[in-house]
Amino acid sequence: MSIQYPVIGQWFKRPNGTLFEVVAIDEADKTVEIQQFDGTIDEVDAYRWQDLLLTEVAAPEDWSGSVDMDPEDFVADKDGSEVPNGYHDPLAFLDKI
C-alpha cells in the first residue's frame, strides 16, 4: 500500500470505514486538520499521517452528513428539487447584517 499524502479538499477512508476530508494543513505546527463526514473537526500530527493506512476516495454523493440541517430547513425550488434555504443567492445574508 502506498502512502497517501494529505491534500486539502481530498477525501479519505480509514480501515474502519470512517470518511473524512482534509480541510487544512498547518506546516508550522506540522498538523493536518480533517473534517469527518458527520462534521466533527479533528487534527492529526503530520508525522502520524503515514501510519493511518488511508485509502483515497471520491467525495461522497450525499453531502448532507456534515451539514447540521433539519428537513424543515429545505424548501422546494421552482423545478421541484429541494435546495437548502439561502443557497439561491449566497450573498443575500450580507444585506441583513
C-alpha positions in Angstrom: 0.0 0.0 0.0 1.4 3.4 -0.9 1.4 6.4 1.4 -1.5 8.8 0.8 -0.3 12.4 1.2 -2.8 15.0 2.6 -4.2 17.3 0.0 -6.8 20.0 1.0 -10.2 19.0 -0.3 -9.3 15.3 -0.7 -11.5 12.7 0.9 -10.0 9.6 2.6 -11.4 6.4 4.2 -9.9 4.8 7.3 -9.8 0.9 7.5 -12.9 1.0 9.8 -14.9 2.8 7.0 -14.9 6.3 8.5 -14.8 9.0 5.8 -13.1 12.4 6.2 -11.9 15.4 4.2 -8.6 17.2 4.6 -9.6 20.8 5.3 -6.3 22.4 6.3 -2.6 21.7 6.6 -0.6 23.7 9.2 3.0 23.5 8.2 4.2 25.5 11.2 2.5 23.1 13.7 3.1 20.1 11.5 -0.6 19.1 11.7 -3.4 18.1 9.3 -6.9 19.3 10.1 -9.7 16.9 9.0 -13.4 17.1 9.0 -15.2 13.8 9.3 -18.4 13.1 7.4 -20.5 13.8 10.4 -19.0 17.3 10.7 -16.5 16.6 13.5 -13.3 18.5 13.2 -10.1 16.8 14.2 -6.3 17.2 14.0 -3.7 14.7 13.1 0.1 15.1 13.6 1.8 15.1 10.2 4.4 12.5 11.4 1.5 10.2 12.3 -0.3 10.6 9.0 1.6 7.9 7.2 0.6 5.3 9.8 -3.1 5.8 9.3 -3.5 3.2 6.5 -5.8 5.5 4.5 -7.5 5.0 1.1 -8.1 8.0 -1.1 -11.8 8.1 -2.1 -14.1 10.3 -4.1 -16.2 12.8 -2.2 -19.5 11.2 -1.0 -22.6 11.9 -3.1 -24.7 12.6 0.0 -23.0 15.8 1.2 -25.6 16.3 4.0 -23.7 14.2 6.5 -21.6 17.1 7.6 -24.3 19.7 7.4 -26.4 20.3 10.5 -29.8 20.9 8.9 -33.2 19.5 9.6 -35.7 18.5 6.9 -37.8 21.7 7.6 -34.7 23.8 6.6 -35.2 22.7 3.0 -37.5 24.5 0.5 -38.8 23.4 -2.9 -37.1 25.1 -5.8 -39.0 26.2 -9.0 -38.3 22.9 -10.7 -39.4 20.9 -7.7 -35.9 19.9 -6.5 -35.1 20.6 -2.9 -32.4 23.3 -2.2 -31.2 24.4 1.3 -32.6 27.7 2.3 -30.3 30.6 1.4 -28.5 28.7 -1.4 -30.3 30.7 -4.1 -28.2 33.8 -3.5 -25.1 33.0 -1.4 -24.5 36.7 -0.7 -28.1 37.5 0.3 -27.3 37.4 4.0 -24.9 40.4 3.7 -27.9 42.8 3.3 -29.3 41.5 6.6 -26.2 42.4 8.7 
